[in-house]
């Protein structure tokens, strides 16, 4: 705290002044005159800072004794104290559930699963102690979303990725216990690798006061210099005549006397520097923080939560805000996804029309009765009865559509009692799609590392899971390769429509045009869309591809690029099934809040991965964009040069301040 306080120039000055005052040759005032106000200021500020810290919740975790190679046990609700390779857990199939809010801010639980070969170790201490596998992996880095490594155990080599790793900073949830092998500890963990040097943030008022104090210092130094020069002149001309009244040692040098006099005047004139200014400002800050706490308009009655200023400088910091950068999903929206509409084989489902062809509001239509399905989720609501009828009539495209939704995902099921299914989804989108398939008769029931079991219209079927082609931000799609109980090999793919369309067979051109119209309609209503496609695979080709896939997945060098090439090779000539549309409602009060921020001349940026039409619709619904805006323009370039060219176009130049726009894009 003292280190931070003495970064204030005034405090450092008075400390320097105190040092001068303990030198008898130059000090004309007692050192008490400086130390008392300095200690008072430091004490008041330290008390204020301590109060700010005490109201914050601080957690400390001992990790200094954990070393690479240790096997440690974690229990429910405990923090992960090092980067671990998950070995086994108390849950079936060696699953665990973790919360990663400390790493990425997401509160929905994520699933991790141990390798079967290590999961068999269970909680047998002797077996765990005798574990003699060898892990080869990447060096320490700060990539939270990627891990590359291999485990060699009992003569076999197994691929390790992010789905088998627990990072320091995660919290174990809904899992009684698990065991993990320490891969990185201390400063080598990914969390610590992401911790940059902490910088002390100062408000503009602090910076202004420092400038003012520097100006006062300059004025003080100027006065002391003039007085010291005057002393030197006086010593040269008249000093020897006053030795009777002002005794001095023989051989006194006028220049040295002036030097000592300079510092004496620094002490005498120290009151020019207003040390009490900091105390006054701190008292004003404290009072302003109380106004925030007492503001009735910032009180949330539903949760009985008032505003709370956790730092006394919050008021002046809020006044400095010029830009707000916000995510959309989970920030502007509720992050509660509901299956709303879909397009299957060129037919749109979800809207309900009367006999005249007018679309009805959903409040005027009864929800679909799913009583034919004993495993349906009672919380799921849908209004278009035509889709249920198509399922009951065993429409092959509709069945294939929902079969894909039931198979192509990373959701984990929980069935604590017979028929009571709960889905743990890492992505709310996946949870909504799997729940929709469940209600329409294709119930995802269970999974193992090698199989997926679903109930299709009341019939239990188990599909052999041969490969999962993961989703990432570059691929923008996910695929699974499964073998049906009849032995048929199929690849099911879901992803962004622009990405999936590039990989469709040319025979799908007409269906693609119709589906595109439906996708544009869905996006225009602010819905999140995905395209679905599939293909049947040749047995001989797949066996060769599977061998190359294993080699690529266990490679330590360029694993991602090798896998991407294999994925690109097999994900082509797909057949289009249709598209889904999911609704993510805005949180209460978002449009009004954005309107108020705009009135305060605060610029707001919102990041979203939606289609352009969806993003524009959300922009209007949350008041980011308004109808009176005549100069809304779209920059659609995919490279920096394309974007720069569009910004420099005549249309943009005529409507916007060019320099300001370029600066905004650069940020």
C-alpha positions in Angstrom: 0.0 0.0 0.0 2.8 2.4 0.8 4.5 1.6 -2.5 1.3 2.6 -4.3 0.9 5.7 -2.2 4.4 6.9 -2.7 3.8 6.8 -6.5 1.9 10.0 -5.9 4.4 12.8 -6.4 3.2 14.9 -3.5 3.7 12.0 -1.0 7.2 11.2 -2.5 8.0 14.9 -2.2 7.2 15.1 1.5 9.1 11.9 2.2 12.1 13.6 0.5 11.4 16.7 2.6 11.4 14.6 5.8 14.9 13.3 4.8 16.1 16.9 4.4 14.8 18.0 7.7 16.8 15.4 9.6 20.0 17.1 8.3 20.9 19.7 10.9 23.1 21.8 8.5 20.1 22.7 6.2 17.0 22.3 8.3 15.5 25.3 10.0 12.2 23.6 11.1 11.5 20.5 13.2 10.9 17.3 11.4 7.6 16.9 13.3 6.1 19.6 11.1 6.3 17.3 8.1 6.0 13.8 9.5 2.6 14.5 11.3 0.6 15.6 8.2 2.4 12.9 6.0 1.5 10.1 8.4 -2.1 11.5 8.7 -2.5 11.4 4.9 -1.0 8.0 4.5 -3.1 6.6 7.3 -6.4 8.0 5.9 -5.6 6.7 2.4 -4.5 3.3 3.7 -7.7 3.0 5.8 -9.7 3.8 2.7 -7.8 1.3 0.5 -8.1 -1.4 3.3 -11.9 -0.8 3.3 -12.1 -1.3 -0.5 -10.1 -4.5 -0.2 -12.0 -6.0 2.7 -15.4 -5.8 0.9 -14.0 -7.8 -2.0 -13.8 -11.6 -1.7 -10.3 -12.8 -2.0 -9.4 -16.5 -2.3 -5.9 -18.0 -1.9 -5.0 -21.5 -2.8 -1.8 -23.4 -1.9 -0.3 -24.8 -5.0 3.4 -24.3 -4.3 3.8 -27.9 -3.1 2.3 -29.5 -6.2 4.9 -30.9 -8.6 4.8 -32.3 -12.1 4.1 -36.0 -12.0 2.1 -35.9 -8.8 -1.3 -37.6 -8.8 -3.7 -35.6 -6.8 -7.3 -36.1 -5.7 -10.0 -33.4 -6.1 -13.4 -33.4 -4.4 -16.6 -31.7 -5.3 -16.5 -27.8 -5.4 -12.7 -27.7 -5.1 -10.5 -25.5 -7.3 -8.1 -27.2 -9.6 -4.7 -26.1 -8.4 -2.6 -27.2 -11.4 -3.0 -28.3 -15.0 -4.0 -32.0 -14.8 -4.5 -35.0 -17.0 -7.8 -36.5 -15.9 -7.3 -40.1 -14.9 -10.5 -41.3 -13.3 -13.6 -40.1 -11.6 -16.6 -41.1 -9.4 -19.1 -40.7 -12.3 -20.1 -43.3 -14.8 -17.9 -43.4 -18.0 -15.3 -41.4 -16.0 -17.0 -38.1 -16.7 -16.5 -35.0 -14.6 -18.3 -31.6 -14.7 -16.3 -28.4 -14.3 -17.1 -24.7 -14.1 -14.7 -22.5 -16.1 -15.9 -19.0 -15.1 -12.5 -18.1 -13.7 -11.0 -18.8 -17.1 -13.5 -17.7 -19.8 -16.4 -16.2 -17.8 -18.9 -18.9 -18.8 -21.0 -20.3 -16.0 -22.6 -23.3 -17.8 -20.9 -26.5 -16.8 -18.5 -28.2 -19.2 -17.8 -31.9 -19.4 -14.4 -33.7 -19.4 -13.9 -37.4 -19.9 -10.9 -39.6 -19.0 -9.5 -42.2 -21.3 -11.0 -45.6 -20.7 -7.6 -47.1 -20.0 -6.9 -44.7 -17.1 -10.5 -44.6 -16.0 -10.3 -48.3 -15.0 -7.9 -47.3 -12.3 -10.8 -45.8 -10.3 -10.0 -44.7 -6.8 -7.6 -47.7 -6.1 -4.7 -46.0 -4.5 -2.3 -48.9 -5.2 -3.2 -49.0 -8.9 -2.9 -45.2 -9.2 0.5 -45.3 -7.4 1.7 -48.0 -9.8 0.6 -46.0 -12.9 3.7 -45.8 -15.2 2.4 -44.1 -18.3 4.5 -41.5 -20.2 3.0 -38.2 -21.3 4.6 -36.2 -24.1 3.0 -32.8 -24.7 3.5 -29.2 -25.8 5.6 -26.8 -23.8 3.9 -24.4 -21.4 1.9 -21.8 -23.3 -1.1 -19.5 -22.7 -3.6 -21.2 -25.1 -6.6 -22.0 -23.0 -8.5 -23.6 -25.9 -5.9 -26.0 -27.1 -3.8 -28.9 -25.8 -1.6 -31.3 -27.8 -0.1 -34.4 -26.3 0.0 -38.2 -26.2 -0.1 -40.8 -23.5 1.9 -44.0 -23.9 0.7 -46.7 -21.6 0.9 -50.5 -21.7 2.5 -50.3 -25.2 -0.3 -48.2 -26.7 -0.3 -44.6 -27.7 -3.4 -42.4 -27.0 -4.2 -38.9 -28.2 -4.6 -36.2 -25.5 -6.6 -33.0 -26.2 -8.3 -30.3 -24.3 -11.3 -32.6 -23.5 -9.1 -34.7 -21.2 -7.3 -31.8 -19.4 -8.3 -29.8 -16.3 -6.8 -26.4 -16.2 -5.9 -24.5 -13.0 -8.7 -22.1 -12.2 -11.5 -24.5 -13.0 -13.9 -25.7 -10.2 -15.1 -29.3 -9.9 -18.9 -29.5 -9.9 -21.5 -32.3 -9.5 -18.7 -34.8 -9.1 -17.8 -36.6 -5.9 -14.1 -37.0 -6.7 -11.6 -37.4 -9.4 -7.9 -38.1 -9.8 -5.5 -36.2 -12.0 -1.9 -36.3 -13.1 -0.1 -33.0 -12.8 1.3 -31.9 -16.1 2.1 -28.2 -15.4 2.4 -26.5 -12.0 3.0 -23.1 -10.6 3.9 -20.4 -13.2 3.9 -23.0 -16.0 0.1 -23.5 -15.8 -1.9 -21.9 -18.6 -3.7 -19.7 -16.2 -0.4 -18.2 -14.9 0.9 -18.0 -18.4 -2.0 -15.6 -19.2 -1.3 -13.4 -16.2 0.5 -10.3 -17.4 2.1 -7.7 -15.3 -0.5 -5.9 -13.2 -0.6 -2.2 -13.9 -1.9 0.3 -11.4 -4.8 2.2 -12.9 -5.1 5.9 -12.1 -8.1 8.1 -12.7 -8.0 11.3 -14.7 -8.4 13.3 -11.5 -5.3 11.6 -10.0 -3.3 12.4 -13.1 -4.6 16.0 -13.1 -3.6 16.4 -9.5 -0.1 15.1 -10.2 0.2 17.6 -13.0 -0.9 20.5 -10.7 1.5 19.4 -8.0 4.3 19.3 -10.6 3.5 22.8 -11.6 3.5 23.9 -7.9 6.9 22.1 -7.5 8.2 24.1 -10.4 7.0 27.3 -8.9 8.5 26.3 -5.5 11.8 25.4 -7.1 11.8 28.8 -9.0 11.2 30.7 -5.7 13.9 28.8 -3.9 16.4 29.3 -6.7 15.8 33.1 -6.7 16.2 33.2 -3.0 19.4 31.1 -3.1 20.8 33.3 -5.8 20.0 36.3 -3.7 21.7 34.7 -0.7 24.8 34.0 -2.8 25.0 37.7 -4.0 24.5 38.9 -0.4 27.2 36.7 0.9 29.7 38.0 -1.7 28.9 41.7 -1.2 27.7 42.2 2.4 28.0 38.9 4.3 31.4 39.7 5.9 30.0 42.9 7.5 27.4 41.1 9.5 29.7 38.5 11.2 29.0 40.2 14.6 25.3 39.5 14.3 25.5 36.4 12.1 28.6 34.4 13.1 29.9 32.0 10.5 32.9 29.8 10.1 36.0 31.0 8.4 36.4 30.3 4.7 32.7 30.0 4.0 32.0 29.7 0.3 29.1 31.9 -1.0 28.1 29.2 -3.6 28.0 26.5 -1.0 26.0 28.8 1.3 23.6 29.4 -1.5 23.2 25.6 -2.1 22.4 25.0 1.6 20.1 28.0 1.6 18.2 26.5 -1.4 17.2 23.4 0.6 16.5 25.4 3.7 13.9 27.4 1.7 12.5 24.2 0.3 11.7 23.2 3.9 10.5 26.6 5.0 8.1 27.0 1.9 6.8 23.4 2.0 3.3 24.6 2.8 3.1 25.8 -0.8 2.4 22.1 -1.8 -1.2 21.3 -0.7 -0.8 17.8 0.8 -4.4 18.2 2.2 -5.7 18.2 -1.4 -5.5 14.4 -1.5 -7.4 14.0 1.7 -10.1 16.4 0.5 -10.5 14.5 -2.7 -10.6 11.1 -0.9 -13.5 12.5 1.3 -15.4 13.7 -1.8 -14.9 10.3 -3.4 -16.2 8.5 -0.3 -19.3 10.7 -0.3 -19.9 10.1 -4.0 -19.7 6.3 -3.5 -22.4 6.5 -0.9 -24.7 8.3 -3.4 -24.3 5.3 -5.7 -25.2 2.9 -2.9 -28.3 5.0 -2.1 -29.5 5.4 -5.6 -33.1 4.0 -5.8 -33.0 3.8 -9.6 -30.1 1.4 -9.3 -32.0 -0.9 -7.0 -33.2 -4.3 -8.3 -36.3 -5.1 -6.4 -36.8 -8.7 -7.7 -33.5 -9.9 -6.2 -33.3 -7.2 -3.4 -30.0 -6.1 -4.8 -28.8 -2.5 -4.4 -26.0 -0.9 -6.3 -22.6 -1.3 -4.5 -19.6 0.9 -5.1 -16.7 -1.5 -4.4 -14.1 1.3 -4.9 -14.4 4.9 -3.9 -13.1 6.0 -7.3 -15.9 4.3 -9.2 -17.9 7.6 -9.7 -15.1 9.4 -11.5 -14.2 6.3 -13.5 -17.7 5.9 -14.7 -17.6 9.5 -15.9 -14.6 8.7 -18.2 -16.3 5.9 -20.1 -16.4 6.6 -23.8 -16.6 3.1 -25.3 -18.4 -0.1 -24.3 -17.4 -3.4 -25.9 -19.9 -6.1 -25.2 -20.5 -9.7 -26.2 -24.0 -10.6 -27.4 -24.8 -14.1 -26.2 -25.2 -14.2 -22.4 -24.7 -10.5 -22.0 -27.4 -8.8 -24.1 -29.3 -12.1 -24.3 -30.4 -14.6 -21.7 -28.3 -17.5 -23.1 -31.4 -19.7 -22.8 -31.8 -21.3 -26.2 -35.2 -22.6 -27.5 -35.8 -24.5 -30.7 -38.1 -22.2 -32.6 -38.3 -23.2 -36.3 -36.7 -25.5 -38.9 -36.5 -26.2 -42.6 -36.5 -29.9 -43.7 -36.2 -31.0 -47.3 -37.4 -27.6 -48.6 -40.4 -27.2 -46.2 -40.5 -24.7 -43.4 -41.9 -25.6 -40.0 -42.6 -23.5 -37.0 -45.1 -20.9 -38.2 -48.8 -21.5 -38.0 -51.3 -20.2 -40.6 -55.1 -19.9 -40.6 -57.4 -21.0 -43.5 -56.8 -17.6 -45.3 -53.0 -18.0 -45.2 -52.4 -15.4 -42.5 -49.8 -16.3 -40.0 -51.1 -16.6 -36.4 -49.4 -15.4 -33.3 -48.1 -18.3 -31.2 -50.3 -17.1 -28.3 -53.4 -17.9 -30.4 -52.3 -21.5 -31.0 -52.2 -24.5 -28.7 -48.9 -26.2 -28.1 -48.1 -29.5 -29.7 -49.1 -32.5 -27.6 -46.1 -34.8 -27.1 -47.9 -37.3 -24.9 -47.1 -40.0 -27.5 -43.5 -39.8 -26.3 -43.1 -40.9 -22.7 -39.5 -39.5 -22.7 -40.5 -36.0 -23.9 -39.4 -33.0 -21.9 -42.4 -31.3 -20.5 -40.8 -27.9 -20.6 -40.4 -27.9 -24.4 -43.1 -26.0 -26.3 -43.7 -26.1 -30.1 -46.8 -24.9 -32.0 -46.6 -26.3 -35.5 -48.5 -29.6 -35.5 -47.5 -30.3 -39.1 -44.0 -31.3 -37.9 -45.3 -33.9 -35.4 -47.5 -35.3 -38.1 -44.6 -35.6 -40.5 -42.7 -37.5 -37.8 -45.6 -39.9 -37.1 -46.0 -40.5 -40.8 -42.4 -41.6 -40.9 -41.2 -39.1 -43.4 -37.6 -40.3 -44.2 -36.1 -36.8 -44.5 -37.7 -35.7 -41.2 -36.5 -38.8 -39.4 -33.0 -38.3 -40.8 -33.1 -34.6 -39.7 -33.9 -35.5 -36.1 -31.6 -38.5 -36.1 -28.7 -36.1 -37.0 -29.7 -33.8 -34.1 -29.7 -36.8 -31.7 -26.3 -38.1 -32.8 -24.1 -35.1 -33.8 -23.3 -33.3 -30.5 -21.2 -33.4 -27.4 -24.0 -33.4 -24.9 -23.8 -35.7 -21.9 -27.0 -37.3 -20.4 -27.9 -37.9 -16.8 -30.6 -40.3 -15.9 -30.8 -40.6 -12.1 -34.3 -42.2 -12.3 -35.8 -44.2 -15.1 -37.2 -41.9 -17.8 -36.0 -38.7 -16.1 -33.3 -37.4 -18.5 -31.2 -34.3 -17.9 -28.8 -33.0 -20.5 -25.4 -31.4 -19.6 -24.5 -29.3 -22.6 -21.3 -27.3 -23.0 -23.2 -25.1 -25.5 -26.8 -24.0 -24.9 -27.4 -24.3 -28.7 -26.6 -28.1 -28.6 -28.8 -28.5 -25.5 -31.8 -26.9 -27.4 -31.3 -29.1 -30.5 -30.9 -32.3 -28.6 -34.0 -31.5 -26.5 -36.0 -30.8 -29.7 -35.0 -34.2 -31.2 -35.9 -35.8 -27.9 -39.5 -34.4 -28.0 -40.0 -35.3 -31.6 -39.3 -39.0 -30.9 -35.5 -39.3 -31.3 -34.3 -39.4 -27.7 -30.6 -39.3 -26.9 -30.3 -41.7 -24.0 -26.7 -42.5 -23.3 -23.2 -42.5 -24.6 -19.8 -44.1 -24.1 -16.5 -43.2 -25.8 -17.3 -45.7 -28.5 -21.1 -45.6 -28.9 -24.3 -43.4 -28.8 -27.6 -44.9 -27.8 -30.9 -43.2 -28.9 -34.5 -44.2 -28.7 -36.0 -43.7 -32.2 -39.8 -43.6 -32.0 -39.8 -45.9 -29.0 -37.2 -48.3 -30.4 -33.8 -48.5 -28.6 -30.9 -48.3 -31.1 -27.1 -48.1 -30.5 -24.8 -46.4 -33.0 -21.1 -47.2 -33.0 -19.2 -43.8 -32.7 -16.2 -44.0 -35.0 -15.0 -40.4 -35.1 -15.8 -36.9 -33.9 -14.7 -34.1 -36.1 -14.6 -31.3 -33.6 -16.1 -27.8 -33.9 -13.9 -24.8 -33.7 -14.0 -21.2 -34.7 -12.2 -21.8 -38.0 -14.2 -24.9 -39.1 -17.5 -23.5 -37.9 -19.0 -27.0 -38.1 -19.0 -30.3 -36.3 -19.4 -33.8 -37.7 -19.6 -37.4 -36.4 -19.1 -40.6 -38.2 -21.3 -43.5 -36.9 -22.2 -47.0 -37.9 -25.9 -47.9 -37.6 -27.0 -51.2 -36.0 -27.5 -52.4 -39.6 -23.9 -51.7 -40.4 -24.4 -48.6 -42.5 -21.6 -46.0 -42.3 -22.7 -42.4 -42.2 -21.3 -38.9 -41.6 -23.6 -36.3 -40.0 -22.6 -32.6 -40.1 -24.0 -29.4 -38.7 -22.6 -25.9 -38.9 -22.8 -22.4 -40.4 -24.8 -22.4 -43.6 -22.0 -20.7 -45.6 -19.5 -23.3 -44.6 -21.8 -26.3 -45.1 -23.0 -25.0 -48.5 -19.4 -25.0 -49.8 -19.3 -28.8 -49.2 -22.6 -29.9 -50.7 -23.0 -32.2 -53.7 -24.0 -30.4 -56.9 -27.3 -32.3 -56.9 -28.5 -30.2 -53.9 -28.6 -26.9 -55.8 -32.4 -26.5 -56.0 -32.9 -27.6 -52.4 -30.1 -25.2 -51.3 -31.9 -22.3 -52.9 -35.2 -23.0 -51.1 -33.4 -23.6 -47.8 -31.5 -20.3 -48.2 -34.8 -18.4 -48.5 -35.9 -20.1 -45.2 -32.6 -19.3 -43.6 -32.9 -15.6 -44.5 -36.4 -15.5 -43.1 -35.2 -17.1 -39.8 -32.2 -14.7 -39.6 -34.5 -11.7 -40.3 -36.4 -12.6 -37.2 -33.2 -12.6 -35.1 -32.9 -16.4 -34.9 -29.6 -18.4 -34.7 -29.3 -20.7 -37.7 -27.4 -23.9 -38.5 -27.4 -26.0 -41.7 -27.6 -29.9 -41.5 -26.1 -32.3 -44.0 -25.0 -36.0 -44.2 -23.4 -38.5 -46.5 -22.9 -42.3 -46.6 -19.4 -43.6 -46.6 -17.6 -46.4 -48.3 -16.3 -49.1 -45.9 -12.9 -49.5 -47.6 -12.2 -45.8 -47.9 -13.2 -45.1 -44.3 -10.8 -47.8 -43.0 -7.9 -46.1 -44.7 -9.0 -42.7 -43.6 -9.4 -44.0 -40.0 -5.8 -45.2 -39.9 -4.5 -41.8 -41.2 -6.7 -40.1 -38.6 -5.2 -42.0 -35.8 -1.7 -41.1 -37.0 -2.6 -37.4 -37.2 -4.3 -37.3 -33.8 -1.3 -38.8 -32.1 1.2 -36.5 -33.8 2.9 -33.8 -31.7 3.9 -31.6 -34.6 1.3 -29.8 -36.7 -1.5 -32.0 -35.3 -4.2 -29.4 -36.0 -3.3 -28.8 -39.6 -3.0 -32.6 -40.3 -6.4 -33.2 -38.8 -7.9 -30.2 -40.7 -6.7 -31.7 -44.0 -8.3 -35.1 -43.2 -11.6 -33.4 -42.1 -11.7 -31.3 -45.4 -11.1 -34.5 -47.4 -14.0 -36.5 -45.9 -16.5 -33.6 -45.4 -17.4 -33.0 -49.1 -20.2 -34.0 -51.4 -22.6 -33.8 -48.6 -26.4 -34.0 -49.0 -28.4 -31.2 -47.5 -31.1 -32.1 -45.0 -32.3 -28.7 -43.8 -31.7 -26.0 -41.2 -32.5 -25.2 -37.6 -33.5 -21.8 -36.1 -33.0 -21.2 -32.4 -34.2 -18.2 -30.4 -32.1 -16.5 -27.7 -34.3 -13.8 -26.1 -32.9 -10.4 -25.0 -32.5 -9.8 -21.3 -35.0 -7.5 -19.7 -34.2 -3.8 -20.0 -31.5 -4.1 -22.7 -33.1 -1.8 -25.2 -33.8 0.9 -22.6 -30.3 0.6 -21.2 -28.6 1.0 -24.6 -30.8 4.0 -25.4 -29.7 5.7 -22.2 -26.1 5.0 -22.8 -26.4 6.4 -26.3 -27.9 9.6 -24.9 -24.7 9.9 -22.8 -22.7 9.9 -26.1 -21.1 6.5 -25.2 -20.1 4.4 -28.3 -21.2 0.8 -28.0 -19.7 -2.1 -29.9 -21.3 -5.6 -29.8 -19.6 -8.7 -30.9 -21.6 -11.6 -32.4 -20.9 -14.6 -34.6 -24.4 -14.6 -36.1 -25.3 -14.2 -39.8 -25.4 -10.7 -41.0 -29.2 -10.6 -41.2 -29.5 -12.0 -37.6 -27.0 -9.4 -36.4 -28.9 -6.6 -38.0 -32.2 -7.7 -36.6 -30.8 -8.0 -33.1 -29.2 -4.6 -33.5 -32.6 -3.0 -34.2 -34.4 -5.0 -31.4 -31.9 -3.9 -28.7 -31.8 -0.2 -30.0 -28.2 -0.5 -31.2 -29.6 0.4 -34.6 -32.7 2.7 -35.0 -35.0 3.3 -37.8 -34.1 7.0 -38.0 -30.5 6.0 -38.8 -30.2 6.7 -42.6 -26.5 6.1 -42.9 -26.1 2.5 -41.6 -23.6 0.7 -43.8 -22.1 -2.7 -43.9 -18.4 -3.5 -44.2 -18.2 -7.0 -45.6 -14.5 -7.4 -46.5 -12.7 -10.5 -45.4 -9.2 -9.1 -45.4 -7.7 -5.9 -44.0 -7.2 -4.5 -47.4 -10.8 -5.2 -48.4 -12.0 -3.5 -45.3 -9.7 -0.5 -45.8 -11.0 -0.1 -49.4 -14.6 -0.2 -48.3 -14.0 2.4 -45.6 -12.4 4.7 -48.2 -15.3 4.3 -50.6 -17.1 7.4 -51.7 -20.3 6.3 -49.9 -18.6 6.0 -46.6 -16.6 9.2 -47.1 -19.8 11.2 -47.8 -21.6 10.0 -44.7 -19.0 9.7 -42.0 -16.0 11.5 -40.6 -13.2 9.5 -42.3 -10.5 9.9 -39.6 -12.9 9.0 -36.8 -14.1 5.9 -38.6 -10.6 4.7 -39.4 -9.6 5.1 -35.8 -12.6 3.1 -34.6 -11.8 0.3 -36.9 -8.1 0.2 -35.8 -9.2 -0.1 -32.2 
